[in-house]
């Protein structure tokens, strides 16, 4: 067994106060060895711990720790103790296979790791899950588990994932269900594969796992222009989207009538493709899969409307004067009509705000990619710079979902600073939230 050599400890954390430092070895917690981050998370979930540490000089320290149940010890994990289990599938719809060459190495990593499902919300196919790992999830009560299901037809799932072991999906779902391991499911829908009657059967099969399978999202396949050597797939058209929404909403409405929650939710892209209005917030039953692009527009709109109403009340007591600073908002093509209407609503409340929308066509991945989360610096520069030369602005706002998490770096490694220098304008990231957008506009 590899030794758990502590990379570091958080300042003022429990272990920092007990003089544990980088290089010390974590031997056990409550007498049980720690093999990875899941063991650690499970074993520290108590208010009384006995932690065994080996110091750099070989001395063994036995620490008796009393803490709040939810408190962390402050361990910074070495990379070797986290690792990443990579995907064993070769899915026909895999977006990583469609990336252009020359991007940073981390973007080409295909993870399929149950630990990342729990820790960061990643979706796993379960084809990487050994019996021991399945039992550990059940023993530790690790949940929710986020699962890429796609279809309940074993032969079709083998075909789509190109893995002869991919057909056993129902047995994993049954194990999680029988043991009360809460799940979220995802279906990447591919025309002429798992749509139509196959989707109807999958939805019928999966609704039987509710409420342990607490939510299910359906998202359309994304296709870039870098599919050389890959299978020929097509995008959904408006007619496809309308039929798909009708099928999903039949199950959604049935489950909402029975249980008060819709259970299955199509991504915003289906409504945009179909050319029909995005539902109100109530449709999404608390937005269980908003990080998957499901209900993001409805939540954003509701947040703007609520924030405007609150600010109207505040302004009646203490009027706010907005300046005429010129502000631009970047977006993908999909949200352009929605954001045009939303900016008009904001400007109706704040007439002196000078707002412009900059919808970006995605040439980097291909024009079929229309979401803001896949915007790149090179596309923004090429399309925005000529406009700014004619009509300069003071501030450009970029949705934070286009940035690498916790950084100011876009997918093609442009940073906000370097992109702003090239454009001759200040660029700031803004959270994908109506309140955050209003705050950024008014603070400007």
C-alpha positions as a Markdown table, in Angstrom:
| # | Residue | x | y | z |
|---|---|---|---|---|
| 1 | Unk | 0.0 | 0.0 | 0.0 |
| 2 | Unk | 1.3 | 3.5 | -0.9 |
| 3 | Unk | 2.0 | 5.7 | 2.0 |
| 4 | Unk | -0.2 | 8.7 | 2.4 |
| 5 | Unk | 2.4 | 11.5 | 2.4 |
| 6 | Unk | 0.7 | 14.8 | 3.3 |
| 7 | Unk | 1.3 | 17.4 | 0.6 |
| 8 | Unk | 0.4 | 20.2 | 3.1 |
| 9 | Unk | -2.2 | 21.4 | 5.5 |
| 10 | Unk | -4.6 | 24.4 | 5.3 |
| 11 | Unk | -3.6 | 27.4 | 7.5 |
| 12 | Unk | -5.4 | 27.4 | 10.9 |
| 13 | Unk | -6.9 | 24.0 | 10.2 |
| 14 | Unk | -7.1 | 21.3 | 12.9 |
| 15 | Unk | -3.9 | 19.6 | 11.8 |
| 16 | Unk | -2.1 | 22.9 | 11.4 |
| 17 | Unk | -2.8 | 23.7 | 15.0 |
| 18 | Unk | -1.5 | 20.3 | 16.0 |
| 19 | Unk | 1.8 | 20.9 | 14.2 |
| 20 | Unk | 1.3 | 18.5 | 11.3 |
| 21 | Unk | 3.3 | 19.6 | 8.3 |
| 22 | Unk | 4.0 | 18.7 | 4.7 |
| 23 | Unk | 5.9 | 15.4 | 4.5 |
| 24 | Unk | 4.2 | 13.8 | 7.5 |
| 25 | Unk | 2.5 | 10.5 | 6.8 |
| 26 | Unk | -1.2 | 9.9 | 7.5 |
| 27 | Unk | -1.2 | 6.2 | 8.7 |
| 28 | Unk | -4.8 | 5.7 | 9.8 |
| 29 | Unk | -8.0 | 7.3 | 11.1 |
| 30 | Unk | -9.8 | 5.4 | 13.8 |
| 31 | Unk | -7.6 | 2.4 | 13.1 |
| 32 | Unk | -8.5 | 2.2 | 9.4 |
| 33 | Unk | -6.0 | 2.9 | 6.6 |
| 34 | Unk | -6.5 | 5.8 | 4.2 |
| 35 | Unk | -6.0 | 4.7 | 0.6 |
| 36 | Unk | -7.5 | 7.7 | -1.2 |
| 37 | Unk | -9.6 | 10.8 | -0.9 |
| 38 | Unk | -12.9 | 8.8 | -0.5 |
| 39 | Unk | -11.5 | 6.9 | 2.5 |
| 40 | Unk | -10.5 | 10.2 | 4.0 |
| 41 | Unk | -13.8 | 11.9 | 3.4 |
| 42 | Unk | -15.7 | 8.9 | 4.9 |
| 43 | Unk | -13.4 | 8.4 | 7.9 |
| 44 | Unk | -13.3 | 12.0 | 9.1 |
| 45 | Unk | -17.1 | 12.3 | 9.1 |
| 46 | Unk | -17.3 | 11.9 | 12.9 |
| 47 | Unk | -16.9 | 14.2 | 15.9 |
| 48 | Unk | -14.3 | 12.1 | 17.6 |
| 49 | Unk | -11.2 | 10.8 | 15.8 |
| 50 | Unk | -8.0 | 9.0 | 16.6 |
| 51 | Unk | -5.5 | 10.0 | 13.9 |
| 52 | Unk | -2.2 | 8.2 | 13.6 |
| 53 | Unk | 0.7 | 10.3 | 12.0 |
| 54 | Unk | 4.3 | 9.3 | 11.2 |
| 55 | Unk | 6.6 | 12.3 | 11.5 |
| 56 | Unk | 9.6 | 12.9 | 9.2 |
| 57 | Unk | 12.0 | 11.5 | 11.9 |
| 58 | Unk | 9.9 | 8.3 | 12.2 |
| 59 | Unk | 8.2 | 9.2 | 15.4 |
| 60 | Unk | 4.6 | 8.1 | 15.7 |
| 61 | Unk | 2.0 | 10.6 | 16.9 |
| 62 | Unk | -1.4 | 9.5 | 18.0 |
| 63 | Unk | -3.8 | 12.4 | 17.9 |
| 64 | Unk | -7.1 | 12.4 | 19.8 |
| 65 | Unk | -9.3 | 15.0 | 18.0 |
| 66 | Unk | -12.7 | 16.3 | 19.1 |
| 67 | Unk | -14.4 | 18.3 | 16.3 |
| 68 | Unk | -17.7 | 19.2 | 14.8 |
| 69 | Unk | -19.0 | 16.4 | 12.6 |
| 70 | Unk | -18.7 | 18.3 | 9.3 |
| 71 | Unk | -15.3 | 19.9 | 10.1 |
| 72 | Unk | -12.4 | 19.0 | 7.8 |
| 73 | Unk | -8.9 | 18.2 | 9.2 |
| 74 | Unk | -7.2 | 20.4 | 6.6 |
| 75 | Unk | -5.3 | 17.9 | 4.6 |
| 76 | Unk | -4.0 | 19.0 | 1.2 |
| 77 | Unk | -3.8 | 15.9 | -0.9 |
| 78 | Unk | -0.9 | 14.8 | -3.0 |
| 79 | Unk | -1.8 | 14.1 | -6.6 |
| 80 | Unk | -0.9 | 10.4 | -6.2 |
| 81 | Unk | -3.7 | 10.0 | -3.6 |
| 82 | Unk | -6.3 | 11.5 | -5.9 |
| 83 | Unk | -5.3 | 10.3 | -9.3 |
| 84 | Unk | -7.9 | 10.0 | -12.1 |
| 85 | Unk | -9.4 | 6.9 | -13.5 |
| 86 | Unk | -9.6 | 7.3 | -17.2 |
| 87 | Unk | -12.5 | 6.2 | -19.4 |
| 88 | Unk | -12.4 | 2.8 | -21.1 |
| 89 | Unk | -15.1 | 3.6 | -23.5 |
| 90 | Unk | -15.0 | 5.0 | -27.0 |
| 91 | Unk | -18.4 | 6.6 | -27.1 |
| 92 | Unk | -19.7 | 7.7 | -30.5 |
| 93 | Unk | -20.7 | 11.1 | -29.1 |
| 94 | Unk | -17.5 | 11.8 | -27.0 |
| 95 | Unk | -16.7 | 15.5 | -27.3 |
| 96 | Unk | -13.1 | 15.1 | -26.2 |
| 97 | Unk | -12.5 | 13.0 | -29.4 |
| 98 | Unk | -13.8 | 16.1 | -31.3 |
| 99 | Unk | -11.3 | 18.6 | -29.9 |
| 100 | Unk | -8.8 | 20.3 | -32.2 |
| 101 | Unk | -5.1 | 19.5 | -31.7 |
| 102 | Unk | -2.7 | 21.8 | -29.9 |
| 103 | Unk | -4.8 | 22.5 | -26.8 |
| 104 | Unk | -3.5 | 22.0 | -23.2 |
| 105 | Unk | -3.1 | 18.4 | -22.2 |
| 106 | Unk | -5.6 | 18.4 | -19.4 |
| 107 | Unk | -8.5 | 19.0 | -21.9 |
| 108 | Unk | -7.8 | 15.6 | -23.5 |
| 109 | Unk | -8.1 | 13.6 | -20.3 |
| 110 | Unk | -11.2 | 11.4 | -20.3 |
| 111 | Unk | -12.1 | 10.8 | -16.7 |
| 112 | Unk | -14.6 | 8.1 | -15.6 |
| 113 | Unk | -13.9 | 8.2 | -11.9 |
| 114 | Unk | -16.6 | 7.5 | -9.2 |
| 115 | Unk | -14.6 | 9.7 | -6.8 |
| 116 | Unk | -14.9 | 12.7 | -9.0 |
| 117 | Unk | -18.7 | 12.0 | -9.4 |
| 118 | Unk | -19.0 | 12.5 | -5.6 |
| 119 | Unk | -16.5 | 15.2 | -5.2 |
| 120 | Unk | -17.0 | 17.4 | -8.2 |
| 121 | Unk | -20.2 | 16.3 | -9.8 |
| 122 | Unk | -18.7 | 14.5 | -12.8 |
| 123 | Unk | -20.8 | 11.9 | -14.6 |
| 124 | Unk | -19.6 | 8.3 | -14.8 |
| 125 | Unk | -20.6 | 5.4 | -17.1 |
| 126 | Unk | -19.9 | 2.7 | -14.4 |
| 127 | Unk | -17.9 | 0.6 | -16.9 |
| 128 | Unk | -14.9 | 1.4 | -14.8 |
| 129 | Unk | -16.5 | 0.4 | -11.5 |
| 130 | Unk | -15.2 | -2.8 | -9.9 |
| 131 | Unk | -17.3 | -4.9 | -7.5 |
| 132 | Unk | -15.0 | -3.7 | -4.6 |
| 133 | Unk | -15.5 | -0.1 | -5.6 |
| 134 | Unk | -19.3 | -0.6 | -5.9 |
| 135 | Unk | -19.4 | -2.1 | -2.4 |
| 136 | Unk | -17.3 | 0.8 | -1.0 |
| 137 | Unk | -19.8 | 3.3 | -2.4 |
| 138 | Unk | -22.6 | 1.4 | -0.7 |
| 139 | Unk | -20.6 | 0.9 | 2.5 |
| 140 | Unk | -19.5 | 4.6 | 2.8 |
| 141 | Unk | -22.9 | 5.9 | 1.6 |
| 142 | Unk | -21.2 | 8.0 | -1.1 |
| 143 | Unk | -23.9 | 10.0 | -2.8 |
| 144 | Unk | -25.3 | 11.4 | -4.9 |
| 145 | Unk | -23.7 | 9.4 | -7.7 |
| 146 | Unk | -23.9 | 11.1 | -11.1 |
| 147 | Unk | -24.4 | 8.5 | -13.8 |
| 148 | Unk | -24.2 | 8.7 | -17.6 |
| 149 | Unk | -26.9 | 6.2 | -18.6 |
| 150 | Unk | -27.8 | 7.1 | -22.2 |
| 151 | Unk | -30.0 | 4.1 | -22.7 |
| 152 | Unk | -31.3 | 1.0 | -20.8 |
| 153 | Unk | -31.1 | -1.1 | -23.9 |
| 154 | Unk | -28.0 | -3.3 | -23.3 |
| 155 | Unk | -27.1 | -3.9 | -27.0 |
| 156 | Unk | -27.6 | -0.3 | -27.9 |
| 157 | Unk | -25.5 | 0.9 | -24.9 |
| 158 | Unk | -22.6 | -1.4 | -26.0 |
| 159 | Unk | -22.9 | 0.0 | -29.5 |
| 160 | Unk | -22.9 | 3.6 | -28.3 |
| 161 | Unk | -20.1 | 3.3 | -25.8 |
| 162 | Unk | -18.2 | 0.8 | -27.9 |
| 163 | Unk | -17.4 | -1.3 | -24.8 |
| 164 | Unk | -18.6 | -4.9 | -24.5 |
| 165 | Unk | -19.0 | -4.4 | -20.7 |
| 166 | Unk | -21.3 | -1.4 | -21.1 |
| 167 | Unk | -24.6 | -3.3 | -21.3 |
| 168 | Unk | -24.8 | -4.1 | -17.6 |
| 169 | Unk | -26.1 | -0.7 | -16.6 |
| 170 | Unk | -29.4 | -1.9 | -15.1 |
| 171 | Unk | -27.6 | -4.1 | -12.5 |
| 172 | Unk | -25.7 | -1.0 | -11.2 |
| 173 | Unk | -28.8 | 1.0 | -11.0 |
| 174 | Unk | -30.6 | -1.7 | -9.1 |
| 175 | Unk | -27.7 | -2.0 | -6.7 |
| 176 | Unk | -27.7 | 1.7 | -6.0 |
| 177 | Unk | -31.5 | 1.7 | -5.7 |
| 178 | Unk | -31.7 | -1.3 | -3.4 |
| 179 | Unk | -29.1 | 0.3 | -1.1 |
| 180 | Unk | -30.6 | 3.8 | -1.1 |
| 181 | Unk | -27.7 | 5.4 | -2.9 |
| 182 | Unk | -29.1 | 8.6 | -4.3 |
| 183 | Unk | -28.5 | 9.1 | -8.0 |
| 184 | Unk | -28.7 | 11.7 | -10.8 |
| 185 | Unk | -28.8 | 10.4 | -14.3 |
| 186 | Unk | -27.9 | 11.9 | -17.7 |
| 187 | Unk | -28.8 | 10.9 | -21.2 |
| 188 | Unk | -26.8 | 12.3 | -24.1 |
| 189 | Unk | -29.3 | 12.0 | -26.9 |
| 190 | Unk | -28.0 | 11.1 | -30.4 |
| 191 | Unk | -30.3 | 11.2 | -33.4 |
| 192 | Unk | -31.0 | 7.8 | -34.9 |
| 193 | Unk | -29.4 | 6.0 | -31.9 |
| 194 | Unk | -31.1 | 6.4 | -28.6 |
| 195 | Unk | -33.9 | 8.9 | -29.5 |
| 196 | Unk | -37.5 | 8.1 | -30.5 |
| 197 | Unk | -38.8 | 4.8 | -29.3 |
| 198 | Unk | -35.5 | 4.0 | -27.6 |
| 199 | Unk | -35.8 | 7.1 | -25.5 |
| 200 | Unk | -39.4 | 6.3 | -24.7 |
| 201 | Unk | -38.3 | 2.9 | -23.4 |
| 202 | Unk | -35.4 | 4.3 | -21.4 |
| 203 | Unk | -37.6 | 6.9 | -19.7 |
| 204 | Unk | -40.2 | 4.3 | -18.9 |
| 205 | Unk | -37.4 | 2.0 | -17.4 |
| 206 | Unk | -35.8 | 4.8 | -15.4 |
| 207 | Unk | -38.8 | 6.4 | -13.8 |
| 208 | Unk | -39.2 | 3.1 | -11.8 |
| 209 | Unk | -36.0 | 4.1 | -9.9 |
| 210 | Unk | -37.5 | 7.3 | -8.6 |
| 211 | Unk | -37.0 | 8.8 | -6.0 |
| 212 | Unk | -33.6 | 7.2 | -5.4 |
| 213 | Unk | -32.8 | 8.2 | -9.0 |
| 214 | Unk | -33.8 | 11.8 | -8.1 |
| 215 | Unk | -33.4 | 13.5 | -11.4 |
| 216 | Unk | -32.6 | 12.7 | -15.1 |
| 217 | Unk | -31.4 | 15.2 | -17.7 |
| 218 | Unk | -31.6 | 14.8 | -21.5 |
| 219 | Unk | -29.1 | 16.8 | -23.5 |
| 220 | Unk | -28.5 | 16.8 | -27.3 |
| 221 | Unk | -25.2 | 15.5 | -28.7 |
| 222 | Unk | -22.7 | 18.2 | -29.4 |
| 223 | Unk | -20.8 | 18.0 | -32.7 |
| 224 | Unk | -17.7 | 20.0 | -33.5 |
| 225 | Unk | -16.0 | 20.4 | -36.9 |
| 226 | Unk | -13.1 | 18.2 | -35.8 |
| 227 | Unk | -14.6 | 14.8 | -36.3 |
| 228 | Unk | -12.1 | 13.4 | -38.8 |
| 229 | Unk | -12.1 | 9.6 | -38.6 |
| 230 | Unk | -15.2 | 9.4 | -36.4 |
| 231 | Unk | -18.6 | 8.0 | -37.1 |
| 232 | Unk | -21.0 | 10.2 | -39.1 |
| 233 | Unk | -23.6 | 11.8 | -36.8 |
| 234 | Unk | -26.2 | 14.4 | -37.4 |
| 235 | Unk | -27.5 | 17.2 | -35.2 |
| 236 | Unk | -31.1 | 17.6 | -34.0 |
| 237 | Unk | -33.3 | 19.8 | -36.2 |
| 238 | Unk | -36.4 | 21.7 | -35.1 |
| 239 | Unk | -38.8 | 18.8 | -35.9 |
| 240 | Unk | -36.6 | 16.4 | -33.9 |
| 241 | Unk | -36.5 | 18.8 | -30.9 |
| 242 | Unk | -40.3 | 19.2 | -30.9 |
| 243 | Unk | -40.9 | 15.4 | -30.9 |
| 244 | Unk | -38.2 | 14.9 | -28.2 |
| 245 | Unk | -39.7 | 17.6 | -26.0 |
| 246 | Unk | -43.2 | 16.1 | -26.4 |
| 247 | Unk | -41.9 | 12.7 | -25.3 |
| 248 | Unk | -39.9 | 14.0 | -22.3 |
| 249 | Unk | -42.7 | 16.3 | -21.2 |
| 250 | Unk | -45.2 | 13.4 | -21.2 |
| 251 | Unk | -43.1 | 11.7 | -18.5 |
| 252 | Unk | -42.2 | 14.9 | -16.8 |
| 253 | Unk | -45.9 | 15.9 | -16.4 |
| 254 | Unk | -46.8 | 12.4 | -15.3 |
| 255 | Unk | -44.1 | 12.4 | -12.6 |
| 256 | Unk | -45.0 | 15.9 | -11.5 |
| 257 | Unk | -48.6 | 15.0 | -11.1 |
| 258 | Unk | -47.7 | 11.9 | -9.0 |
| 259 | Unk | -44.8 | 13.1 | -7.0 |
| 260 | Unk | -44.7 | 16.9 | -7.2 |
| 261 | Unk | -41.4 | 16.8 | -9.1 |
| 262 | Unk | -40.9 | 16.4 | -12.8 |
| 263 | Unk | -38.0 | 13.9 | -12.5 |
| 264 | Unk | -36.8 | 14.2 | -16.2 |
| 265 | Unk | -35.7 | 17.6 | -17.6 |
| 266 | Unk | -34.5 | 18.4 | -21.2 |
| 267 | Unk | -31.6 | 20.8 | -21.5 |
| 268 | Unk | -32.2 | 24.4 | -22.6 |
| 269 | Unk | -30.9 | 23.6 | -26.0 |
| 270 | Unk | -33.9 | 21.5 | -26.9 |
| 271 | Unk | -36.3 | 24.5 | -26.3 |
| 272 | Unk | -34.0 | 26.8 | -28.2 |
| 273 | Unk | -33.8 | 24.3 | -31.1 |
| 274 | Unk | -37.6 | 23.8 | -31.1 |
| 275 | Unk | -38.2 | 27.6 | -31.1 |
| 276 | Unk | -40.6 | 27.4 | -28.1 |
| 277 | Unk | -40.4 | 29.4 | -24.8 |
| 278 | Unk | -38.2 | 28.2 | -21.9 |
| 279 | Unk | -40.5 | 27.0 | -19.1 |
| 280 | Unk | -40.8 | 29.0 | -15.9 |
| 281 | Unk | -38.8 | 28.0 | -12.8 |
| 282 | Unk | -41.5 | 25.8 | -11.4 |
| 283 | Unk | -41.0 | 23.4 | -14.2 |
| 284 | Unk | -37.5 | 22.5 | -12.9 |
| 285 | Unk | -38.4 | 21.5 | -9.3 |
| 286 | Unk | -35.5 | 23.2 | -7.7 |
| 287 | Unk | -33.1 | 22.9 | -10.6 |
| 288 | Unk | -31.4 | 19.6 | -9.7 |
| 289 | Unk | -29.3 | 19.6 | -12.8 |
| 290 | Unk | -28.6 | 23.2 | -13.5 |
| 291 | Unk | -24.9 | 22.5 | -13.8 |
| 292 | Unk | -25.8 | 20.3 | -16.8 |
| 293 | Unk | -27.3 | 23.2 | -18.7 |
| 294 | Unk | -30.8 | 22.2 | -17.6 |
| 295 | Unk | -32.9 | 25.2 | -16.5 |
| 296 | Unk | -30.0 | 27.7 | -16.6 |
| 297 | Unk | -32.0 | 30.2 | -18.7 |
| 298 | Unk | -35.1 | 30.0 | -16.6 |
| 299 | Unk | -33.1 | 30.4 | -13.4 |
| 300 | Unk | -31.2 | 33.3 | -14.9 |
| 301 | Unk | -34.4 | 35.1 | -16.0 |
| 302 | Unk | -36.1 | 34.6 | -12.6 |
| 303 | Unk | -33.0 | 35.9 | -10.9 |
| 304 | Unk | -32.9 | 39.0 | -13.0 |
| 305 | Unk | -36.7 | 39.6 | -12.5 |
| 306 | Unk | -36.4 | 39.2 | -8.8 |
| 307 | Unk | -33.3 | 41.3 | -8.5 |
| 308 | Unk | -34.9 | 44.1 | -10.5 |
| 309 | Unk | -38.0 | 44.0 | -8.3 |
| 310 | Unk | -35.8 | 44.2 | -5.1 |
| 311 | Unk | -33.7 | 47.1 | -6.5 |
| 312 | Unk | -36.9 | 48.9 | -7.5 |
| 313 | Unk | -38.0 | 48.8 | -3.9 |
| 314 | Unk | -34.6 | 50.0 | -2.7 |
| 315 | Unk | -34.4 | 52.7 | -5.3 |
| 316 | Unk | -37.7 | 54.1 | -4.1 |
| 317 | Unk | -36.1 | 54.7 | -0.7 |
| 318 | Unk | -32.7 | 55.7 | -2.0 |
| 319 | Unk | -32.5 | 56.4 | -5.7 |
| 320 | Unk | -29.6 | 55.0 | -7.7 |
| 321 | Unk | -28.1 | 57.0 | -10.6 |
| 322 | Unk | -26.5 | 54.9 | -13.2 |
| 323 | Unk | -23.9 | 56.4 | -15.5 |
| 324 | Unk | -23.8 | 56.1 | -19.3 |
| 325 | Unk | -20.7 | 53.9 | -19.3 |
| 326 | Unk | -20.8 | 51.6 | -22.3 |
| 327 | Unk | -20.9 | 48.0 | -21.4 |
| 328 | Unk | -20.8 | 44.9 | -23.6 |
| 329 | Unk | -21.9 | 41.3 | -22.8 |
| 330 | Unk | -20.4 | 38.3 | -24.6 |
| 331 | Unk | -22.5 | 35.2 | -25.3 |
| 332 | Unk | -22.9 | 32.2 | -27.6 |
| 333 | Unk | -25.3 | 32.2 | -30.4 |
| 334 | Unk | -27.9 | 30.0 | -28.7 |
| 335 | Unk | -28.7 | 32.6 | -26.0 |
| 336 | Unk | -28.7 | 35.6 | -28.3 |
| 337 | Unk | -32.6 | 36.0 | -28.6 |
| 338 | Unk | -33.1 | 35.4 | -24.9 |
| 339 | Unk | -30.4 | 37.9 | -23.8 |
| 340 | Unk | -31.6 | 40.6 | -26.2 |
| 341 | Unk | -35.0 | 40.4 | -24.5 |
| 342 | Unk | -33.4 | 40.4 | -21.1 |
| 343 | Unk | -31.2 | 43.4 | -21.7 |
| 344 | Unk | -34.2 | 45.3 | -23.0 |
| 345 | Unk | -35.9 | 44.5 | -19.7 |
| 346 | Unk | -32.9 | 45.7 | -17.7 |
| 347 | Unk | -32.6 | 48.9 | -19.8 |
| 348 | Unk | -36.3 | 49.6 | -19.2 |
| 349 | Unk | -35.5 | 49.8 | -15.5 |
| 350 | Unk | -32.2 | 51.6 | -16.0 |
| 351 | Unk | -32.5 | 53.8 | -19.1 |
| 352 | Unk | -29.1 | 55.3 | -18.8 |
| 353 | Unk | -27.3 | 52.0 | -19.0 |
| 354 | Unk | -25.6 | 51.7 | -22.4 |
| 355 | Unk | -25.7 | 48.0 | -23.1 |
| 356 | Unk | -24.6 | 46.0 | -26.1 |
| 357 | Unk | -24.7 | 42.3 | -26.8 |
| 358 | Unk | -21.8 | 40.5 | -28.6 |
| 359 | Unk | -23.0 | 37.1 | -29.8 |
| 360 | Unk | -20.0 | 35.0 | -30.9 |
| 361 | Unk | -20.1 | 32.5 | -33.7 |
| 362 | Unk | -17.9 | 29.5 | -32.7 |
| 363 | Unk | -15.4 | 28.9 | -35.4 |
| 364 | Unk | -12.9 | 27.2 | -33.1 |
| 365 | Unk | -15.1 | 24.2 | -32.5 |
| 366 | Unk | -17.6 | 24.8 | -35.4 |
| 367 | Unk | -20.7 | 26.8 | -35.9 |
| 368 | Unk | -22.9 | 24.0 | -34.5 |
| 369 | Unk | -21.5 | 24.7 | -31.1 |
| 370 | Unk | -23.6 | 27.7 | -29.8 |
| 371 | Unk | -23.2 | 27.7 | -26.0 |
| 372 | Unk | -21.3 | 30.3 | -24.1 |
| 373 | Unk | -19.3 | 27.7 | -22.1 |
| 374 | Unk | -17.2 | 26.9 | -25.2 |
| 375 | Unk | -16.3 | 30.4 | -26.3 |
| 376 | Unk | -12.6 | 31.0 | -27.0 |
| 377 | Unk | -10.3 | 34.0 | -27.0 |
| 378 | Unk | -9.4 | 33.7 | -30.6 |
| 379 | Unk | -13.1 | 33.8 | -31.7 |
| 380 | Unk | -13.8 | 36.7 | -29.4 |
| 381 | Unk | -10.8 | 38.7 | -30.6 |
| 382 | Unk | -11.6 | 38.1 | -34.3 |
| 383 | Unk | -15.2 | 39.1 | -34.1 |
| 384 | Unk | -15.3 | 41.8 | -31.4 |
| 385 | Unk | -12.2 | 43.8 | -32.3 |
| 386 | Unk | -13.6 | 45.2 | -35.6 |
| 387 | Unk | -16.7 | 46.3 | -33.8 |
| 388 | Unk | -14.8 | 48.0 | -31.0 |
| 389 | Unk | -12.7 | 49.9 | -33.6 |
| 390 | Unk | -15.9 | 51.5 | -34.9 |
| 391 | Unk | -17.8 | 51.7 | -31.5 |
| 392 | Unk | -15.5 | 51.6 | -28.5 |
| 393 | Unk | -16.9 | 50.4 | -25.1 |
| 394 | Unk | -15.7 | 50.8 | -21.6 |
| 395 | Unk | -16.2 | 47.2 | -20.2 |
| 396 | Unk | -16.8 | 43.8 | -21.6 |
| 397 | Unk | -18.4 | 41.1 | -19.5 |
| 398 | Unk | -17.8 | 37.4 | -20.1 |
| 399 | Unk | -19.9 | 34.6 | -18.6 |
| 400 | Unk | -17.6 | 32.7 | -16.1 |
| 401 | Unk | -18.7 | 29.3 | -17.4 |
| 402 | Unk | -16.4 | 30.1 | -20.4 |
| 403 | Unk | -13.4 | 30.2 | -18.0 |
| 404 | Unk | -11.4 | 27.3 | -16.5 |
| 405 | Unk | -12.8 | 26.8 | -13.0 |
| 406 | Unk | -11.1 | 29.1 | -10.5 |
| 407 | Unk | -9.1 | 30.9 | -13.2 |
| 408 | Unk | -9.4 | 33.7 | -15.7 |
| 409 | Unk | -8.3 | 31.5 | -18.6 |
| 410 | Unk | -10.4 | 30.5 | -21.6 |
| 411 | Unk | -10.3 | 27.1 | -23.4 |
| 412 | Unk | -7.6 | 28.2 | -25.9 |
| 413 | Unk | -5.4 | 29.6 | -23.0 |
| 414 | Unk | -6.2 | 33.3 | -23.6 |
| 415 | Unk | -6.6 | 35.1 | -20.2 |
| 416 | Unk | -8.9 | 37.9 | -19.6 |
| 417 | Unk | -5.9 | 40.2 | -19.2 |
| 418 | Unk | -4.2 | 39.3 | -22.5 |
| 419 | Unk | -7.5 | 39.3 | -24.3 |
| 420 | Unk | -8.4 | 42.7 | -22.9 |
| 421 | Unk | -5.0 | 44.1 | -23.9 |
| 422 | Unk | -5.5 | 42.8 | -27.4 |
| 423 | Unk | -9.0 | 44.3 | -27.6 |
| 424 | Unk | -8.1 | 47.5 | -25.8 |
| 425 | Unk | -10.9 | 47.1 | -23.3 |
| 426 | Unk | -11.3 | 45.9 | -19.7 |
| 427 | Unk | -12.8 | 42.3 | -19.6 |
| 428 | Unk | -14.3 | 40.9 | -16.5 |
| 429 | Unk | -15.9 | 37.5 | -15.8 |
| 430 | Unk | -19.3 | 37.4 | -14.3 |
| 431 | Unk | -21.2 | 34.5 | -12.7 |
| 432 | Unk | -24.0 | 33.0 | -14.7 |
| 433 | Unk | -26.6 | 34.6 | -12.4 |
| 434 | Unk | -29.1 | 37.4 | -12.9 |
| 435 | Unk | -28.1 | 39.0 | -9.6 |
| 436 | Unk | -24.4 | 38.8 | -10.5 |
| 437 | Unk | -25.0 | 40.4 | -13.9 |
| 438 | Unk | -27.0 | 43.3 | -12.4 |
| 439 | Unk | -24.4 | 43.8 | -9.7 |
| 440 | Unk | -21.7 | 44.0 | -12.3 |
| 441 | Unk | -23.6 | 46.4 | -14.5 |
| 442 | Unk | -24.5 | 48.7 | -11.7 |
| 443 | Unk | -21.1 | 48.6 | -10.1 |
| 444 | Unk | -19.5 | 49.5 | -13.4 |
